[in-house]
Amino acid sequence: MTNALPQDLPQDDGQSIRLGPTQPQRRLVLLHGWGADADDLLDLGIALLEGDSEADKVSLVALRAPEPHPGGFGRQWYDLQQPDWPGLGAARTNLRQRLQELAATVPLEHTAVLGFSQGAAMAVDVILGEGMPVAALIACSGYPHPGWQAKNPRARTMLTHGEDDPVVPVAASQAIADLVRGAGGQVQQIGFAGGHGIDPQLLPQLRAFLTQNWT
């Protein structure tokens, strides 16, 4: 990896944190989990670009979820504590609009998205549920929203999940995989011995997945 990306100062506009060039050729979008904030996955995003000979042409964008977390710290895409998740519809609209806005400078076909937990659920919902043509989707410890269906899933997808996850059961990722494959999509699944997190030992596989699909 070149040193350009890590040495850049992060730009925080209140809605996202950004690293990298102002006129990138590719982009990696990060969607954090419930109660975290936009900076939560930045180190992972930087690590995923290690070894990329053209990392200085990649924009790293960590989106900040639209709502404050009810616990008084962090953010949320919608309130998990509310019955039937009434904020989900607005969260879908918010994420769809933000991805479309980013596509004005880097096409979705050159954009990869990585989400964790609630961020993974949102990425799966919007990208695979609406056939958005992103280059690659990595959903870590995610889950399908009730009644969700994949519709013309175009993004090649990798699902990672801890086999002992006490927060989101590993069966949730299997449910996503079944729905996506049933709709004709391509899914790669990786389980690991662990809980609710992203196993750092998976980094080589995540990098290889991006390299293979990120054009």
C-alpha positions in Angstrom: 0.0 0.0 0.0 1.2 3.5 -0.7 1.4 5.8 2.3 -0.9 8.4 0.9 -4.1 7.3 2.5 -3.0 6.8 6.1 -1.1 10.1 6.1 -4.1 12.1 5.0 -6.0 13.8 7.8 -9.6 12.5 8.1 -12.2 15.0 6.9 -15.3 14.9 9.1 -18.3 16.8 7.7 -20.7 15.6 10.4 -22.3 13.1 8.1 -19.2 11.0 7.3 -15.5 10.7 7.8 -13.4 10.6 4.6 -9.9 9.7 3.7 -8.1 9.7 0.4 -8.1 11.8 -2.9 -10.8 14.3 -3.8 -11.0 12.7 -7.3 -10.8 8.9 -6.6 -11.2 6.1 -9.1 -12.5 3.7 -6.5 -14.3 3.9 -3.2 -14.8 1.9 0.0 -17.9 2.8 2.0 -18.1 1.7 5.7 -21.4 1.3 7.6 -20.9 1.0 11.4 -23.1 -0.9 13.9 -25.7 0.1 16.4 -24.2 2.4 19.1 -20.9 2.9 17.3 -19.9 5.9 15.2 -18.4 6.6 11.8 -14.8 6.2 13.1 -15.5 2.7 14.3 -14.4 0.9 11.1 -11.8 3.3 9.8 -8.8 1.3 10.9 -10.3 -1.8 9.3 -10.9 0.1 6.1 -7.3 1.3 6.0 -6.0 -2.2 6.8 -8.1 -3.6 3.9 -6.2 -1.4 1.5 -2.8 -2.6 2.5 -1.0 -4.1 -0.4 -3.1 -2.3 -2.9 -0.7 -0.7 -5.4 -3.3 1.9 -6.3 -4.5 2.7 -2.8 -3.8 6.4 -3.4 -6.7 6.4 -5.9 -9.2 5.0 -3.4 -11.6 7.1 -1.3 -12.5 5.7 2.1 -15.9 7.0 3.3 -17.3 6.0 6.7 -20.9 7.0 6.9 -22.4 8.2 10.2 -25.8 6.8 11.0 -28.5 9.4 11.0 -29.9 9.1 14.5 -28.3 9.4 18.0 -28.3 6.2 20.0 -30.8 6.3 22.9 -28.0 5.3 25.3 -26.6 8.8 24.9 -23.5 7.9 22.9 -22.9 6.6 19.4 -25.3 6.5 16.5 -28.0 4.2 15.1 -29.5 3.6 11.6 -32.9 3.0 13.4 -34.0 2.3 16.9 -33.7 -1.4 17.6 -35.6 -0.9 20.9 -38.8 0.2 19.2 -41.3 -2.5 18.4 -41.5 -3.3 14.7 -38.6 -0.8 14.0 -40.7 2.1 12.7 -37.5 4.0 11.7 -36.4 1.4 9.2 -38.2 2.9 6.2 -36.5 6.3 6.8 -33.2 4.6 7.3 -33.5 2.8 4.0 -34.3 6.1 2.2 -31.3 7.8 3.9 -28.8 5.2 3.0 -30.1 4.9 -0.6 -29.8 8.6 -1.1 -26.3 8.8 0.4 -25.0 6.0 -1.8 -26.5 7.7 -4.9 -24.9 11.0 -3.9 -21.5 9.2 -3.6 -22.1 7.7 -7.0 -22.0 11.1 -8.6 -18.2 11.1 -8.1 -17.4 7.4 -8.2 -19.8 5.0 -10.0 -21.4 2.3 -7.9 -19.6 -0.2 -10.2 -16.3 1.0 -8.7 -17.6 1.1 -5.1 -17.3 -1.5 -2.5 -19.4 -1.5 0.7 -18.6 -3.1 4.1 -21.1 -3.1 6.9 -21.0 -4.5 10.4 -24.1 -5.7 12.5 -26.9 -3.1 12.0 -24.7 -1.5 9.2 -24.5 -4.9 7.5 -28.3 -5.3 7.8 -28.7 -1.9 6.2 -26.3 -2.6 3.4 -27.9 -6.0 2.6 -31.4 -4.4 2.7 -30.7 -1.5 0.3 -28.0 -2.9 -2.0 -29.3 -6.5 -2.5 -32.9 -5.6 -2.0 -32.8 -3.0 -4.7 -30.3 -4.4 -7.1 -27.8 -1.6 -6.7 -24.7 -2.4 -8.9 -21.9 -2.0 -6.3 -18.8 -3.9 -7.1 -18.7 -5.8 -3.9 -20.5 -6.1 -0.6 -19.1 -7.4 2.7 -21.6 -7.9 5.4 -20.2 -8.8 8.8 -22.4 -10.2 11.5 -25.5 -9.0 9.7 -29.2 -10.0 9.6 -32.1 -9.7 7.2 -34.9 -7.4 8.1 -38.3 -9.0 8.6 -40.0 -9.7 5.3 -36.9 -8.6 3.3 -36.4 -10.1 -0.1 -33.4 -9.9 -2.5 -34.4 -8.4 -5.8 -32.0 -8.7 -8.7 -29.0 -8.9 -6.4 -26.1 -7.6 -8.6 -23.4 -7.1 -6.0 -21.1 -10.1 -5.4 -21.4 -10.6 -1.6 -19.3 -12.0 1.2 -20.9 -12.8 4.6 -18.8 -13.2 7.7 -20.2 -14.3 11.0 -18.9 -15.6 14.4 -20.2 -19.1 15.1 -20.7 -18.2 18.7 -22.2 -14.7 18.2 -24.5 -14.0 21.2 -25.9 -10.8 19.7 -26.9 -11.8 16.1 -27.1 -15.6 15.7 -25.0 -17.0 12.8 -28.3 -18.4 11.4 -29.1 -14.8 10.4 -26.3 -14.7 7.8 -27.4 -18.1 6.5 -30.9 -16.7 6.0 -29.4 -13.8 4.0 -27.4 -16.2 1.9 -30.4 -18.4 1.2 -32.5 -15.4 0.1 -29.8 -14.0 -2.1 -29.0 -17.3 -3.8 -32.7 -17.9 -4.3 -32.8 -14.6 -6.2 -29.9 -15.6 -8.4 -27.2 -13.7 -6.5 -23.6 -14.8 -5.7 -22.7 -15.2 -2.0 -19.5 -16.4 -0.3 -19.8 -17.3 3.4 -17.1 -17.3 6.0 -17.7 -18.5 9.6 -15.1 -18.2 12.3 -14.7 -19.3 15.9 -15.8 -16.2 17.8 -18.6 -13.8 18.8 -20.0 -10.5 17.6 -17.1 -8.9 15.7 -14.9 -9.0 12.7 -12.1 -11.5 13.1 -8.7 -9.8 12.1 -7.6 -13.2 10.8 -10.1 -12.8 7.9 -8.3 -9.7 6.5 -6.4 -11.6 3.8 -9.7 -13.1 2.6 -11.5 -9.8 2.7 -8.7 -8.1 0.7 -8.7 -10.9 -1.9 -12.5 -10.6 -2.2 -12.2 -6.9 -2.9 -9.3 -7.3 -5.3 -11.2 -9.9 -7.3 -14.4 -7.8 -7.6 -13.2 -4.2 -7.4 -12.7 -3.0 -10.9 
